[in-house]
Amino acid sequence: MIRALTFHTVTCDVCGDQDDEELILFDTPETAAETARRSGWLVTADHLAICPTTDDPHRAALDALLPPPPDTGATGQLTFDTDPAT
């Protein structure tokens, strides 16, 4: 019998590493994501997967997922290096 099988694996979107040295197959993307999360990976809602490696490319990928910093300025507010006389 010849039949098609669908399976899911987890691969880091930054470095291409897999969760383990051996190929682990999952029935659903949800099961793959949950297993990766339990192993310390970050898996986003759209199935972006980042392994727990802490080098510069991985930190940059994590930083790119953060929202922009809030605007802390207020209308009419002076900065520390501004002379109010000018």
Number of C-alpha atoms within 10 A of each C-alpha: 2 4 4 4 6 8 11 15 17 26 18 20 16 17 12 12 14 18 20 11 7 7 11 13 14 16 12 12 15 13 14 20 23 13 16 23 17 9 13 13 19 18 20 12 8 6 14 14 21 26 23 15 15 10 8 9 12 18 14 12 13 14 11 10 9 8 7 8 6 6 6 5 9 7 5 6 8 11 9 7 6 9 8 8 4 4
